[in-house]
Amino acid sequence: MITKGNFLLLEPSEFKGWLDKQKITRNINKLQVHHTASPNYTTRQMVNGIAQQDVWKCLEGMRTYHLSLGWSGTGQNITVLEDGRIAISLDRDLNKTPAGIKGANTGALCVEIVGNFDTGGDKMTEAQRQAVLHLYACLTLKLGLAIDSTHIVYHAWYTDSGVWLGDYKKGESSKTCPGTNFFGAGNTKAAAEKSFFPAVKAEFERIKNGGAEPMTAEETKQMNELKNKVEAQDKWIEAQKAKDSMECPTWAQAAYEYYKDYMADKTGSYDFWRQLVISYRKEKGIKVK
């Protein structure tokens, strides 16, 4: 948990404990879902799932832009970063109405998820995905909200003036936010009910049943490194298995043709084919320079 400038930065594992201690003095009956579009994974200079841009520069950059629009501070109450860390806007705390959806912010809490999740855009990291689910599950638990399209709303379900459409309607919706490929399903009500809401509900139940807290960013990084290492080892093992019984490779074809009358089939290990080629070269007087 780190405070710097206008933001408090939390590990996912710290969020619920922090939230439990917060005193909510205003009525919050809706949780908005947004993607930032910009900044995104490209502007954040992502390398192997890790942003190279300084996190504080990213957060303060958004705030500076929002101030340039004439807003009183950062537009969102909460930001979820690519590595799963959660940033609380100190100048737009939970008790302050956000500037998330023009004309529809009263009673709402605004969450921005860093990235561009339109089709062809960013593919959400697993750490960010898990943090998003944990965040909304914790918020619904804290605020006593149902996990449905009445209480968790996509920006795309509103017009430019904040009129409620109840679904994404191309040409009428203010934006595609949180993305036409959000959570791999899209930004429609049907997509939310199919992919996002069930995943939030599962996390909600996990928390209620006393499940372990989410991993820290460092633990997630270590897990991903271990996963990549295991996958690389599996590929190596499969490659070795393939070498144990392989069809005659092109580089051993001449040797096979020479000895095929003495062989039962055209398969053998890599070492077998290598030895056959050596024997063939010796038989034919072919020396390798």
Order of alpha helices (4+ residues) and beta strands (2+ residues): beta-beta-alpha-beta-beta-beta-alpha-beta-beta-beta-alpha-beta-alpha-alpha-beta-alpha-beta-alpha
